[in-house]
Amino acid sequence: MSTTKKITVTAVAAALGVTALAGCGSSDDSASGSADTKGAGSKTVTLVSHDSFNVSKGVLKEFTRETGYTVKVLKSGDAGTALNQEILTKGSPRGDVFFGVDNTLLSRALDNGLFTPYAAKGLDQVAADVQLDAGQHRVTPVDTGDICVNYDKKYFADKKLAPPKSFEDLAKPAYKNLLVTENAATSSPGLGFLLGTVATYGADGYQDYWKKLKSNGVKVVDGWEQAYNEEFSGSAGGRKAKADRPLVVSYASSPPVEVLYADPQPKTAPTGVATGTCFRQIEFAGLLGGAKNEAGGKALLDFLIGKKFQEDMPLNMFVSPVTKGAKVPDLFTEFGATVDKPSTVAPDTIAKNREQWVQSWSSLVVK
């Protein structure tokens, strides 16, 4: 979310107060509560990540008990920002493992040779369809999420208007001036939404579709935090900000956040998901080339696809596990949307066309 501009515990608690990958600053966490800044060699393993990385302290302590390594987390803004920093420090990385590159940006990381190949223990229990680098094991799949349009249930009920279900619906006059999305050049959800339209309308048709959206009043903002917590009327933050856009590009797992952090918790989520507008995001981690603690990095990659970490993710990072048999909390499944047929674009196709698609999109929609 990649960003990952995923909704995380720090993403709606600002409003509910949670914050997703909004900033470009960095922060540190560790399994023991105090990062050992000098122990990066043998006792500390450093995980470089986007800001939406979140894990229960008990889970990291379990990793320390199992391996003897303390985890230091270095958060570095959204996924694109974090990845760019690692490219700039290639060969002399700031940490040992990088978490957060997704299928929309994977080729950038691989083409720059950032990772040392490693086949993590437990990969045989990870779904084959998310192992996009299975032949070389430069990255390990960790989670999946679906980028989708969310809607404000109250708005549509009050207007006696059916919420949109598909990309095509969004361009209809009934939904004029209702949608806010993120900039595809600066935001992972924005890029995922753009790729979803490419998958739906083709490389020859997505531009005409976006012309329709622009004529229908789509609003573009820089990132997820602004779109969801400031512009979207259905979120806790949006309600406080008196936002006026009842449609936003976010995630299929956004509704559970609005339930989990509400007090009291509602029986139904105040937001819904247009499941015909979704793009599947797969997030990866990799052992950074030149890592000071390679052994610790390998142990951490093993742990990231183990059940302990995988079962902790849904209500901390609001993403789905990739390891077979990992249990998902009832709240996550009850209030989140199930997307049976999300849009996808092959990573090599994204690699060849991403910059061109984003540039064309920017010329049409932003400039």
Phi, psi and chi 1 to 4 in degrees:
 res  aa     phi    psi   chi1   chi2   chi3   chi4
   1 MET       -   38.3  -53.6 -164.0  -15.2      -
   2 SER    63.8  110.8  -52.9      -      -      -
   3 THR     5.7 -172.5  -59.3      -      -      -
   4 THR   -87.8  110.5  -65.4      -      -      -
   5 LYS   -88.3   71.9  -77.8 -156.6 -175.2 -104.4
   6 LYS   -92.0  154.7  -70.2 -159.7  168.3   65.4
   7 ILE   -77.1  127.0  -57.4 -179.0      -      -
   8 THR  -130.4  177.9   69.3      -      -      -
   9 VAL   -59.3  -31.0  173.7      -      -      -
  10 THR   -89.1   15.2   53.0      -      -      -
  11 ALA  -113.3  -26.8      -      -      -      -
  12 VAL  -110.8  -11.1  177.4      -      -      -
  13 ALA   -69.9  -18.2      -      -      -      -
  14 ALA   -69.4  -33.6      -      -      -      -
  15 ALA   -98.5  -48.5      -      -      -      -
  16 LEU   -92.7  -17.1  -82.1  156.7      -      -
  17 GLY   119.1   50.7      -      -      -      -
  18 VAL  -108.5  151.4 -169.1      -      -      -
  19 THR  -127.9  134.4  -82.3      -      -      -
  20 ALA   -92.7 -148.0      -      -      -      -
  21 LEU   -78.2   60.2  -43.7  163.4      -      -
  22 ALA   -80.7  -44.7      -      -      -      -
  23 GLY   -86.8  172.6      -      -      -      -
  24 CYS  -114.2    7.0  -67.3      -      -      -
  25 GLY   -80.6 -176.5      -      -      -      -
  26 SER  -131.4  156.8   62.2      -      -      -
  27 SER  -148.0  159.9   59.1      -      -      -
  28 ASP  -120.1  143.6  -64.0  -21.2      -      -
  29 ASP  -136.5  161.4  -62.6  -54.5      -      -
  30 SER  -149.0  162.4   72.8      -      -      -
  31 ALA   -64.1  -30.5      -      -      -      -
  32 SER   -95.0   -5.3   61.5      -      -      -
  33 GLY    93.1  -14.3      -      -      -      -
  34 SER  -137.6  111.3   59.3      -      -      -
  35 ALA   -65.9  135.5      -      -      -      -
  36 ASP   -90.1   92.0  176.5    7.1      -      -
  37 THR   -69.9  -15.7   57.2      -      -      -
  38 LYS  -101.6   -5.6  -63.8 -178.9 -179.7  179.4
  39 GLY  -100.5   27.2      -      -      -      -
  40 ALA   -65.8  -14.7      -      -      -      -
  41 GLY   -75.0  -66.8      -      -      -      -
  42 SER  -110.9  -28.3   60.5      -      -      -
  43 LYS  -110.0  -15.8  -66.0 -175.9  178.5  179.5
  44 THR  -116.5  133.4  -61.9      -      -      -
  45 VAL  -116.3  127.7   55.8      -      -      -
  46 THR  -101.4  125.0  -60.2      -      -      -
  47 LEU  -103.7  117.0  175.7   70.3      -      -
  48 VAL   -91.6  132.3 -178.7      -      -      -
  49 SER  -150.4  169.0  175.1      -      -      -
  50 HIS   -75.6  171.4   52.4   58.5      -      -
  51 ASP   -70.2  -14.3  -75.1   -9.0      -      -
  52 SER   -87.1    0.3   68.8      -      -      -
  53 PHE   -64.1  128.4  179.3   83.3      -      -
  54 ASN  -151.7  137.4 -162.9   58.3      -      -
  55 VAL  -150.5  147.7   59.4      -      -      -
  56 SER   -64.0  139.5  -60.0      -      -      -
  57 LYS   -59.1  -35.7  -72.1 -176.3  177.6  179.9
  58 GLY   -63.2  -30.3      -      -      -      -
  59 VAL   -70.4  -43.9  170.6      -      -      -
  60 LEU   -67.2  -34.1  -71.6 -174.9      -      -
  61 LYS   -65.2  -34.6  -72.8 -179.8  178.8  178.4
  62 GLU   -63.9  -40.1  178.2   64.8   25.0      -
  63 PHE   -61.0  -41.7  172.1   74.1      -      -
  64 THR   -64.3  -42.4  -60.3      -      -      -
  65 ARG   -62.3  -39.3  -76.1 -166.3  -66.4  -92.0
  66 GLU   -74.1  -34.9  -69.6  179.7    4.1      -
  67 THR  -117.6  -20.7   66.8      -      -      -
  68 GLY    88.0   -5.2      -      -      -      -
  69 TYR   -94.3  139.8  -64.1  113.2      -      -
  70 THR   -96.7  135.1  -65.4      -      -      -
  71 VAL   -93.0  127.4  178.7      -      -      -
  72 LYS  -108.4  126.1  177.4 -177.0  176.5 -178.2
  73 VAL  -104.2  123.3 -179.9      -      -      -
  74 LEU  -109.9  103.6  179.2   61.1      -      -
  75 LYS   -87.9  138.8  -64.0 -179.4  179.7 -179.7
  76 SER  -136.4   41.9  -56.2      -      -      -
  77 GLY    85.6 -158.0      -      -      -      -
  78 ASP   -76.0  174.1   67.9   26.0      -      -
  79 ALA   -61.6  -39.7      -      -      -      -
  80 GLY   -64.9  -42.0      -      -      -      -
  81 THR   -64.6  -45.7  -61.0      -      -      -
  82 ALA   -62.1  -42.8      -      -      -      -
  83 LEU   -64.5  -43.1  177.8   59.9      -      -
  84 ASN   -60.7  -36.6  -73.0  -21.3      -      -
  85 GLN   -66.1  -36.4  -71.4 -174.3   49.2      -
  86 GLU   -70.8  -34.1  -71.6  -47.4  -56.1      -
  87 ILE   -63.9  -40.0  -69.3  172.7      -      -
  88 LEU   -68.3  -25.4  -69.5  173.0      -      -
  89 THR  -108.9   22.0   57.1      -      -      -
  90 LYS   -51.0  132.6  176.0 -175.7  171.7 -177.7
  91 GLY    90.7  -25.3      -      -      -      -
  92 SER  -130.9   64.2  -61.5      -      -      -
  93 PRO   -67.1  158.4   29.5  -37.2      -      -
  94 ARG   -78.9  -11.5  -62.5  175.0  -61.7  150.8
  95 GLY  -152.3 -163.4      -      -      -      -
  96 ASP  -107.5  -35.1  -55.3  -59.7      -      -
  97 VAL  -129.6  140.0  171.1      -      -      -
  98 PHE  -109.8  128.9 -177.5   87.0      -      -
  99 PHE  -119.5  134.3  167.8   80.1      -      -
 100 GLY   125.0   -4.0      -      -      -      -
 101 VAL   -74.7  133.8   62.3      -      -      -
 102 ASP  -114.1 -177.7   70.9    3.1      -      -
 103 ASN   -66.8  -17.4   48.6  -46.0      -      -
 104 THR   -79.0  -23.9   68.7      -      -      -
 105 LEU  -118.2    1.9  -63.6  171.3      -      -
 106 LEU   -56.9  -43.2 -178.6   59.4      -      -
 107 SER   -61.5  -33.3   64.0      -      -      -
 108 ARG   -63.3  -42.2 -176.1  177.5  -62.5  169.5
 109 ALA   -68.3  -44.3      -      -      -      -
 110 LEU   -70.0  -40.5  -61.6 -176.6      -      -
 111 ASP   -64.4  -26.7  -70.4  -12.0      -      -
 112 ASN   -89.4    2.2  -82.5  -81.4      -      -
 113 GLY    60.1   42.6      -      -      -      -
 114 LEU   -74.4  -25.8  -72.5 -173.0      -      -
 115 PHE  -113.6  147.9  -57.7  116.2      -      -
 116 THR   -90.5  124.8  -62.1      -      -      -
 117 PRO   -57.6  138.8  -25.9   36.3      -      -
 118 TYR  -159.0  124.5  172.7   64.8      -      -
 119 ALA   -89.4  102.9      -      -      -      -
 120 ALA   -64.4  145.0      -      -      -      -
 121 LYS   -67.8  129.5  -64.5  175.8 -177.4  177.0
 122 GLY   103.7   -0.6      -      -      -      -
 123 LEU   -62.4  -25.0  -93.0  177.4      -      -
 124 ASP   -66.9  -14.5   58.3  -31.2      -      -
 125 GLN  -100.9    4.8  -64.9  -58.8  -53.1      -
 126 VAL   -98.1  135.7  172.5      -      -      -
 127 ALA   -52.9  133.1      -      -      -      -
 128 ALA   -63.9  -32.3      -      -      -      -
 129 ASP   -72.5  -10.2   61.7  -15.5      -      -
 130 VAL  -103.4   -3.0  -61.1      -      -      -
 131 GLN   -87.5   76.7  -63.2 -165.7   41.9      -
 132 LEU   -75.7  -11.8  -57.1 -174.2      -      -
 133 ASP  -125.2   37.2 -167.4   45.1      -      -
 134 ALA   -59.7  -32.3      -      -      -      -
 135 GLY   -69.7  -29.2      -      -      -      -
 136 GLN  -118.6  -18.3  -60.6 -172.9   56.3      -
 137 HIS    58.3   35.9  -58.9  -60.3      -      -
 138 ARG   -74.8  -26.8  -68.6  166.2  -68.1 -178.4
 139 VAL  -132.7  155.1  -70.2      -      -      -
 140 THR  -116.5  124.4  -58.7      -      -      -
 141 PRO   -67.1  138.0   22.8  -30.3      -      -
 142 VAL  -120.2  -38.2  176.8      -      -      -
 143 ASP  -156.6  167.8   64.3   73.6      -      -
 144 THR  -131.4  156.0   65.2      -      -      -
 145 GLY  -155.5  157.4      -      -      -      -
 146 ASP  -115.1  122.0  -68.0  -50.8      -      -
 147 ILE   -81.8  120.7  -64.5  167.8      -      -
 148 CYS  -144.9  159.0  -47.1      -      -      -
 149 VAL   -73.5  129.5  168.5      -      -      -
 150 ASN  -102.4  152.7  -76.5 -151.6      -      -
 151 TYR  -131.8  152.6   59.1   85.3      -      -
 152 ASP   -84.9  107.4  178.3   -6.9      -      -
 153 LYS   -59.9  -41.5  -70.9 -179.1  177.7  178.9
 154 LYS   -63.1  -41.6 -175.5  177.7 -175.2  -57.3
 155 TYR   -57.9  -49.4  174.5   90.8      -      -
 156 PHE   -71.8  -31.9  -72.5   97.6      -      -
 157 ALA   -67.2  -44.1      -      -      -      -
 158 ASP   -63.5  -36.7  -70.5  -12.1      -      -
 159 LYS   -84.4   -5.5  -62.8  -67.9 -176.1 -179.3
 160 LYS    52.9   42.8  -65.2 -178.3  171.9   55.5
 161 LEU  -120.0  130.3  175.1   64.4      -      -
 162 ALA   -68.1  134.7      -      -      -      -
 163 PRO   -67.4  155.9   22.9  -31.8      -      -
 164 PRO   -68.1  152.3   27.1  -35.9      -      -
 165 LYS  -115.5  -20.5  -63.8 -179.7  179.3  179.5
 166 SER  -140.1  170.9   64.4      -      -      -
 167 PHE   -58.5  -42.1  -73.5  112.1      -      -
 168 GLU   -60.6  -40.8 -168.2   64.8   28.6      -
 169 ASP   -58.8  -38.5  -75.5  -12.0      -      -
 170 LEU   -60.5  -23.3  -64.0  172.8      -      -
 171 ALA   -92.0    2.1      -      -      -      -
 172 LYS   -79.9  149.4  -67.4  178.6  178.7  177.7
 173 PRO   -55.7  -29.3  -27.0   35.8      -      -
 174 ALA   -61.6  -22.3      -      -      -      -
 175 TYR  -111.3   21.3  -53.7  105.5      -      -
 176 LYS   -62.4  134.3 -172.7  176.0 -179.7   65.5
 177 ASN    63.5   25.4  -62.1  -33.5      -      -
 178 LEU  -108.0  -21.5  -58.7 -173.0      -      -
 179 LEU   -98.1  135.2  174.8   65.1      -      -
 180 VAL  -120.7  134.6   58.6      -      -      -
 181 THR  -132.9  167.7 -172.6      -      -      -
 182 GLU   -92.5  156.0  -58.0   83.5    1.1      -
 183 ASN   -66.6  123.9 -168.3  -38.8      -      -
 184 ALA   -65.5  -19.5      -      -      -      -
 185 ALA   -85.4  -16.2      -      -      -      -
 186 THR  -126.6   -5.7   58.4      -      -      -
 187 SER  -136.0  135.8  161.5      -      -      -
 188 SER   -64.6  -46.5  178.5      -      -      -
 189 PRO   -60.5  -37.6  -23.3   34.0      -      -
 190 GLY   -62.3  -42.6      -      -      -      -
 191 LEU   -66.6  -41.8  176.9   56.7      -      -
 192 GLY   -61.7  -40.3      -      -      -      -
 193 PHE   -63.9  -42.6 -173.1   62.8      -      -
 194 LEU   -59.3  -45.3  168.0   59.7      -      -
 195 LEU   -64.4  -33.1  -68.1  173.8      -      -
 196 GLY   -62.8  -36.9      -      -      -      -
 197 THR   -72.9  -33.2   65.9      -      -      -
 198 VAL   -64.6  -43.9  172.2      -      -      -
 199 ALA   -63.0  -34.4      -      -      -      -
 200 THR   -81.1  -42.7  -58.6      -      -      -
 201 TYR  -107.5   -6.6  -63.9   99.7      -      -
 202 GLY    84.2  163.3      -      -      -      -
 203 ALA   -64.1  -21.0      -      -      -      -
 204 ASP   -95.4   -8.7  -63.5  -33.7      -      -
 205 GLY  -118.9  -14.8      -      -      -      -
 206 TYR   -66.2  -31.2   81.2   95.4      -      -
 207 GLN   -66.6  -40.3  -66.6 -174.0   44.9      -
 208 ASP   -63.5  -37.3  -73.3  -21.5      -      -
 209 TYR   -63.2  -44.6  173.4   73.7      -      -
 210 TRP   -68.2  -28.6  -83.8   96.2      -      -
 211 LYS   -62.5  -38.8  -71.4  176.9 -176.7  177.3
 212 LYS   -66.5  -43.0  -67.0  177.8 -177.6  178.3
 213 LEU   -62.4  -41.7  -86.1 -169.1      -      -
 214 LYS   -62.9  -44.1 -175.0  173.7 -176.8  179.9
 215 SER   -63.4  -24.9  -64.1      -      -      -
 216 ASN   -91.4    9.4 -148.4   36.7      -      -
 217 GLY    87.0   24.5      -      -      -      -
 218 VAL   -61.0  138.6   63.4      -      -      -
 219 LYS  -105.6  135.2 -176.4  173.9 -175.1  177.2
 220 VAL  -115.3  127.5  178.1      -      -      -
 221 VAL  -124.0  169.3  -63.0      -      -      -
 222 ASP   -65.0  -43.1  -74.7  -18.9      -      -
 223 GLY  -149.5  176.9      -      -      -      -
 224 TRP   -61.7  -44.2  178.5   88.8      -      -
 225 GLU   -54.7  -47.5  170.9   71.5   15.4      -
 226 GLN   -67.4  -44.7 -178.7 -178.6   -4.4      -
 227 ALA   -62.4  -49.1      -      -      -      -
 228 TYR   -81.0  -45.4 -168.6   86.3      -      -
 229 ASN   -92.9   -9.3  -82.7  -26.5      -      -
 230 GLU  -120.8  -31.3  -62.8  178.3   21.1      -
 231 GLU  -105.2  -23.8  -59.0  -73.8  -12.9      -
 232 PHE   -90.5  120.5  176.3   47.0      -      -
 233 SER   -71.3  -15.1   61.9      -      -      -
 234 GLY   -87.0  -13.8      -      -      -      -
 235 SER   -88.1  161.2   70.3      -      -      -
 236 ALA   -60.6  -43.1      -      -      -      -
 237 GLY   -65.2  -41.3      -      -      -      -
 238 GLY   -63.8  -37.8      -      -      -      -
 239 ARG   -64.7  -40.2  -70.7 -168.7  -65.8  -85.6
 240 LYS   -65.4  -35.3  -71.1 -179.1 -180.0  179.2
 241 ALA   -84.9    0.0      -      -      -      -
 242 LYS    55.6   45.8  -63.0 -177.2  179.3  180.0
 243 ALA   -65.7  154.8      -      -      -      -
 244 ASP  -124.3   14.7   60.0    1.6      -      -
 245 ARG  -108.8  112.1  -66.2  -93.1  165.2  165.5
 246 PRO   -86.7    3.7   31.3  -35.5      -      -
 247 LEU  -128.5  134.2  -62.5  172.5      -      -
 248 VAL  -146.2  146.8   64.9      -      -      -
 249 VAL   -81.4  116.8  173.2      -      -      -
 250 SER  -145.0 -128.3 -167.9      -      -      -
 251 TYR  -134.2  156.2  -72.9   82.5      -      -
 252 ALA   -64.8  -20.0      -      -      -      -
 253 SER   -95.9    9.3   55.1      -      -      -
 254 SER   -69.1  -41.9  -59.7      -      -      -
 255 PRO   -54.6  -40.7  -30.6   39.1      -      -
 256 PRO   -59.4  -29.9  -26.4   35.2      -      -
 257 VAL   -64.2  -42.5 -178.7      -      -      -
 258 GLU   -65.8  -23.9  -62.1  -65.5  -24.6      -
 259 VAL   -85.1  -48.7  173.8      -      -      -
 260 LEU   -59.0  -39.6 -178.5   62.1      -      -
 261 TYR   -99.4    3.8  -66.3  101.8      -      -
 262 ALA   -81.4  148.6      -      -      -      -
 263 ASP  -137.1  107.5 -174.7   17.3      -      -
 264 PRO   -78.5  161.5   31.0  -36.7      -      -
 265 GLN   -72.5  131.4  -71.0 -172.8   -3.0      -
 266 PRO   -75.0  160.2   29.1  -35.4      -      -
 267 LYS   -77.7  -24.5  -67.1 -177.4  178.4  179.8
 268 THR  -131.5  150.8   59.7      -      -      -
 269 ALA   -69.9  142.1      -      -      -      -
 270 PRO   -76.5   -7.8   28.9  -35.3      -      -
 271 THR  -124.4  154.9   58.4      -      -      -
 272 GLY  -126.7  176.9      -      -      -      -
 273 VAL  -126.3  130.1  175.9      -      -      -
 274 ALA   -83.8   94.0      -      -      -      -
 275 THR   -70.1   -9.6   55.6      -      -      -
 276 GLY   -89.1   11.6      -      -      -      -
 277 THR  -121.8   21.0   64.8      -      -      -
 278 CYS   -98.3  145.1  -58.7      -      -      -
 279 PHE  -124.9  129.3  177.5   82.3      -      -
 280 ARG   -79.1  124.8  175.2   61.8   50.3   86.1
 281 GLN  -108.9  132.4 -168.6  174.3   50.3      -
 282 ILE  -119.3  129.4  -54.3  168.4      -      -
 283 GLU  -108.7  142.9 -133.7  172.2    4.3      -
 284 PHE  -127.3  162.6  -58.2   86.0      -      -
 285 ALA  -129.9  153.9      -      -      -      -
 286 GLY  -149.7  153.7      -      -      -      -
 287 LEU   -78.9  117.6 -179.6   65.5      -      -
 288 LEU   -71.0  134.3  -72.9  162.6      -      -
 289 GLY   -61.6  130.5      -      -      -      -
 290 GLY    86.5   11.0      -      -      -      -
 291 ALA   -57.6  136.8      -      -      -      -
 292 LYS   -72.9  -29.9  -66.5  179.1  179.7  178.2
 293 ASN  -121.2   73.0 -170.3   -6.4      -      -
 294 GLU   -64.5  -40.8 -171.0  169.0  -63.3      -
 295 ALA   -63.1  -42.9      -      -      -      -
 296 GLY   -65.8  -37.3      -      -      -      -
 297 GLY   -62.3  -41.9      -      -      -      -
 298 LYS   -64.3  -41.6  -70.0  177.5  178.7  178.7
 299 ALA   -62.8  -37.5      -      -      -      -
 300 LEU   -68.1  -40.2 -176.8   56.2      -      -
 301 LEU   -61.6  -40.8  -72.8  172.6      -      -
 302 ASP   -58.2  -43.3  -63.5  -17.3      -      -
 303 PHE   -68.0  -36.0 -170.5   75.1      -      -
 304 LEU   -62.9  -26.1  -68.4  178.4      -      -
 305 ILE  -105.6    9.1   57.6  172.1      -      -
 306 GLY   -80.2  158.5      -      -      -      -
 307 LYS   -61.3  -34.6  -77.5 -169.6  177.4 -179.4
 308 LYS   -58.2  -49.5 -170.1   78.1  174.0  180.0
 309 PHE   -73.4  -42.5 -176.8   83.5      -      -
 310 GLN   -60.8  -38.4  -70.2  -80.2  -58.5      -
 311 GLU   -78.5  -15.3  -68.5  179.5  -10.5      -
 312 ASP   -84.2  -21.9 -173.2   66.9      -      -
 313 MET   -66.3  -43.3  -68.5 -169.6  -54.0      -
 314 PRO   -54.1  -41.0  -30.3   38.1      -      -
 315 LEU  -100.6   11.3  -66.6 -175.0      -      -
 316 ASN  -114.9  -42.1  -85.3  -63.4      -      -
 317 MET  -115.7   -2.9  -68.3 -167.4  -74.7      -
 318 PHE    54.7   51.2  -65.0   89.3      -      -
 319 VAL  -132.9  167.3  -69.6      -      -      -
 320 SER   -99.9  142.3  -62.8      -      -      -
 321 PRO   -70.2  157.4   20.0  -26.7      -      -
 322 VAL  -110.1   -9.3  -65.0      -      -      -
 323 THR   -86.5  130.8  -60.7      -      -      -
 324 LYS   -61.0  135.3  -61.3  172.3 -175.6  175.7
 325 GLY    87.1   -6.0      -      -      -      -
 326 ALA   -70.0  128.2      -      -      -      -
 327 LYS   -82.1  141.8  -63.8  178.5 -179.0  177.9
 328 VAL  -111.0  131.8  178.1      -      -      -
 329 PRO   -58.3  147.5  -23.5   34.3      -      -
 330 ASP   -58.7  -39.8  -69.8  -18.4      -      -
 331 LEU   -60.6  -38.2 -174.4  146.8      -      -
 332 PHE   -65.1  -44.3 -173.3   83.6      -      -
 333 THR   -78.2  -33.9   55.0      -      -      -
 334 GLU   -67.8  -41.7  179.8 -179.6   -5.7      -
 335 PHE  -103.4  -17.4  -63.2  105.0      -      -
 336 GLY   -81.4  160.1      -      -      -      -
 337 ALA   -92.8  140.8      -      -      -      -
 338 THR   -92.8  124.0  -61.0      -      -      -
 339 VAL  -109.6  105.9 -176.6      -      -      -
 340 ASP   -77.1  -34.7  -64.8  -36.6      -      -
 341 LYS  -133.8   71.4  -65.5 -179.0  179.3 -180.0
 342 PRO   -70.8  154.2   29.0  -36.3      -      -
 343 SER   -70.2  148.2  -60.1      -      -      -
 344 THR  -143.2  154.8   58.6      -      -      -
 345 VAL  -135.0  131.8  177.9      -      -      -
 346 ALA   -58.8  137.6      -      -      -      -
 347 PRO   -54.0  -37.7  -27.5   36.5      -      -
 348 ASP   -69.2  -31.5   58.1  -18.3      -      -
 349 THR   -69.3  -41.5  -57.2      -      -      -
 350 ILE   -60.5  -43.8  -64.6  174.0      -      -
 351 ALA   -59.2  -41.9      -      -      -      -
 352 LYS   -73.7  -28.4  -67.1  175.8 -176.9  176.3
 353 ASN  -120.8   -8.2  -61.0  -77.0      -      -
 354 ARG   -53.7  -52.2  179.2  179.6   55.5 -123.7
 355 GLU   -62.7  -39.5  -57.7  -52.8  -37.6      -
 356 GLN   -66.4  -43.7  176.2 -169.9  -24.9      -
 357 TRP   -62.6  -43.9  -71.8  -21.8      -      -
 358 VAL   -66.3  -40.7  170.1      -      -      -
 359 GLN   -63.7  -45.2 -174.4  176.3   19.2      -
 360 SER   -63.1  -42.1  -63.6      -      -      -
 361 TRP   -60.5  -45.6  176.6   88.5      -      -
 362 SER   -60.4  -42.1  -62.0      -      -      -
 363 SER   -63.8  -35.7  -63.2      -      -      -
 364 LEU   -78.8  -42.1  -78.5  171.3      -      -
 365 VAL  -104.5  -36.0 -176.5      -      -      -
 366 VAL   -98.0  -44.4  179.4      -      -      -
 367 LYS   -78.0      -  -65.6  179.7 -179.6  179.3
